[in-house]
Amino acid sequence: MGKVTGFLEIDRQVQKYQPASDRIRHFREFTLPMSDKEVEKQAARCMDCGIPFCHGPTGCPIHNQIPDWNDLVYNGNWDAAIRNLHSTNNFPEFTGRICPAPCEEACTLNLEDIPVAIKTVEQALADKAYETGYVRPYPPQAKTGKRVAVVGSGPAGMAAAQQLGRAGHEVHVYEREARPGGLLRYGIPDFKMEKHYIDRRVEQMQGEGVTFFCNVNVGVDKKAAELLSDYDAVLYCGGSETPRPAGIPGVDLDGVFDAMPYLVQQNKRVGGENIDSTAWPSKPILANGQHVVVVGGGDTASDCVGTAFRQGAVRVTQLDIRPQPPEKEDKLTVWPYWATKMRTSSSQAEGAEREFQVATLEFIGEDGQLTGVKCCEVDERRKPVPGTEFVIRADLAFIAIGFAGPLATGLLAELEGRLDVATDARRSRNVTANDRDYRTSVEGLWAAGDVRRGQSLVVWAIREGRQAARSIDEALMGHTVLPS
C-alpha cells in the first residue's frame, strides 16, 4: 500500500493529453508525462484495502503486484519497484500504454469512481526503467542445449521467447512480416504506442540470445513439420486475424474495407515500410478530404477513427449496434468486474460523431464506388425498427466488428491438414490447448495467445506466453524455475 491516509488527502490525477487540434496533426504519442513527485503522490493513494482485487483474477491477468510497487514508488524506491514490476510483466511499457486497465476497474477506490492511477504509475515505472539502464540484456548463465521455435512475434511470442531464452534455451522466433512485433507493431497506431519501444525490447532479447527470422511465413515459406523435426519444442503464437464476416450488402464496393488492412497500411507507412508488396490491398487507403464511416464500437474501430482524423478526414461517423450505455454503472452489481458504461476514447474525443443502437443495412454506391451507408435504428433485440432508415454520406467505410480466429490459410491449413491438430472448428478455429500446459494435440507443439484463446488483450497474450514458456521449459528439462 501507499500512504495510510493518501486516498483521503490526494485527488486522483492521470496523464493529460495534447489538445485534439494539435495531436491530430501527427502520429506520435500525445500523452504529457507527469513528474516523479506527481507519480509518487498518485502511488500514495493505494490503500490498505485488505483484498487487493487489482492484481487478482478480476483485475490483472498477469498478477502484477500493484500494491507492492505502489508502496515502493510512494517511498521513492523506484529501483525496487521496477524490479517488482518486471518480475510479472516482461513489457510494462506496452501494457502501460495500451491496456484498458481492468486493474483500475477492480480497484477498491473505484467504488467511489476515483481508482488509483495504476496505469499511469506503471507507464512511469516502465519509462524510468529505460532511463536508469535497467532494461538491458540478461543472458542466461548456462545453455541447456535445447532448441525452441516460436512462431509469431506478437506479445505472446515475445514474452515466451524472452522467458525461454533466459532459461538457457536456444530460441528462434519466426515472423511473417518484415519486422518483429506482430499486431503490436502493425495493428496498433503509433499515436497509442510508438514502435521504438518494440525495437528496444527486440534489441534486449537479441542480447539475451534470441534470434529473430522475419519475412518467413511458416506454413508457406517454411513448413511446420520441418520445425517440429528441427526443434525440441515449437510454440505457435499467431494472432486472431480473420475479420468477422459482416454480411452487409455492398461490401465489394470500392471504398469499403476491413479495419485491419487500413491500420496495417498506415502503420507501415509511418514505419517507412513498402506497402506495395504487402498481403493487404496494395492500393493506398487514405482518408484525407473524405467522409468516413466506421462500423463497430470497439478498440479497433476507435483506432480507425483516430487514424482517419490524422489523415485529414472531413467527417468521421462511428456506428454501434449496441444501445448507448449508462454514464455510470451500478457498482454493487458489477464491481470489481469490467463495467459496461459510457466510455469515450481519445480518438472519439477528437470529433467523431457516434451513433448508438444503429444497424448497418447496406453500403450504397454508384459505378462501383461507395457513396453512402444505409442504416436504421434497432430495438433492444437488435431488430430493425421499420420507418427509421437513413443514409450517411460516405467516401470510405471501415468494418471493425471483431475477429473470427487465425487465418485459415498457411500454417493453420498445414496443422489441420497434414498434422491433424485439434481446433474449435465449430466456432473460430482456434487451436485447442488448455490453459495449464498449453499443449496441443500434436506432439512437440504448444499454442498460446490469440490463436488459442481468441481475440483478447495484450496483457492476456503476455500472460499466456509466460505460462506456455514455463510449460515448455518443464517439459524439456523435467523441472522449471520460470514463474507461473
C-alpha positions, 0 to 999 in steps of 0.5 A: 500500500501507499500512504495510510491516509493518501486516498483521503488527502490526494485527488486522483490525477492521470496523464493529460493529453495534447489538445485534439487540434494539435495531436491530430496533426501527427502520429506520435504519442500525445500523452504529457508525462507527469513528474516523479513527485506527481507519480509518487503522490498518485502511488500514495493513494493505494490503500490498505484495502485488505483484498487487493482485487487489482492484481487478482483474477478480476483485475490483472491477468498477469498478477502484477503486484500493484500494491507492492510497487505502489508502496515502493514508488510512494517511498521513492524506491523506484529501483525496487519497484521496477524490479517488482514490476518486471518480475510479472510483466516482461513489457510494462511499457506496452501494457502501460500504454495500451491496456484498458486497465481492468486493474483500475476497474477492480480497484477498491477506490473505484467504488467511489469512481476515483481508482488509483492511477495504476496505469499511469504509475506503471507507464512511469515505472516502465519509462524510468526503467529505460532511463536508469539502464535497467532494461538491458540484456540478461543472458542466461548463465548456462545453455541447456542445449535445447532448441525452441521455435516460436512462431509469431512475434506478437506479445505472446511470442515475445514474452515466451521467447524472452522467458525461454531464452533466459532459461538457457534455451536456444530460441528462434522466433519466426515472423511473417512480416518484415519486422518483429512485433506482430499486431503490436507493431502493425495493428496498433497506431503509433499515436497509442504506442510508438514502435521504438519501444518494440525495437528496444525490447527486440534489441534486449532479447537479441542480447539475451540470445534470441534470434529473430527470422522475419519475412518467413511465413511458416506454413508457406515459406517454411513448413511446420513439420520441418520445425517440429523435426528441427526443434525440441519444442515449437510454440505457435503464437499467431494472432486472431486475424480473420475479420468477422464476416459482416454480411452487409450488402455492398461490401465489394464496393470500392471504398469499403474495407476491413479495419485491419488492412487500413491500420496495417497500411498506415502503420507501415507507412509511418514505419517507412515500410513498402506497402506495395508488396504487402498481403493487404490491398496494395492500393493506398487507403487514405482518408484525407478530404473524405467522409468516413464511416466506421462500423463497430464500437470497439478498440479497433474501430476507435483506432480507425477513427483516430487514424482517419482524423490524422489523415485529414478526414472531413467527417468521421461517423462511428456506428454501434449496434449496441444501445448507448450505455449508462454514464455510470454503472451500478457498482454493487452489481458489477464491481470489481468486474469490467463495467459496461458504461459510457466510455469515450476514447481519445480518438472519439474525443477528437470529433467523431460523431457516434451513433448508438443502437444503429444497424448497418443495412447496406453500403450504397454506391454508384459505378462501383464506388461507395457513396453512402451507408444505409442504416436504421435504428434497432430495438433492444433485440437488435431488430430493425425498427421499420420507418427509421432508415437513413443514409450517411454520406460516405467516401470510405467505410471501415468494418471493425466488428471483431475477429473470427480466429487465425487465418485459415490459410498457411500454417493453420491449413498445414496443422489441420491438414497434414498434422491433424491438430485439434481446433474449435472448428465449430466456432473460430478455429482456434487451436485447442490447448488448455490453459495449464500446459498449453499443449496441443494435440500434436506432439512437440507443439504448444499454442498460446495467445490469440490463436488459442484463446481468441481475440483478447488483450495484450496483457492476456497474450503476455500472460499466456506466453509466460505460462506456455514458456514455463510449460515448455521449459518443464517439459524439456528439462523435467523441472522449471524455475520460470514463474507461473 
